[in-house]
Amino acid sequence: MNILIFLAPASVFLALIGLAAFRWTLGAGQYDDPIGDAERILTIDPEDRPLPPD
């Protein structure tokens, strides 16, 4: 039962670290354009193709 004295604050601390990391990604603009990213995958870019053999 004494282990709960250590595990409860440790789990709260880890949860706060995860929340802080999530808020940091929001502030850094990681989720600003998810639709544009999805459409960019589907576009055909000729520069992405390998060069034809000589």
C-alpha positions, 0 to 999 in steps of 0.5 A: 500500500505504501507504493501508492504514495509514490505512484499517484504523484508520479502518474499525475506528474507524467500526465502534466508533462503530456498535457504540457507537450500537447499545449506546446504542439498547439502553440507551435502550429502542428495542427494548423492545416490537416486538410492541406496536408492530406491533399498534398499527399495525393497531388502528383509532383513531377519532381518526386518521380525518379529520373528515367534511365539514360 
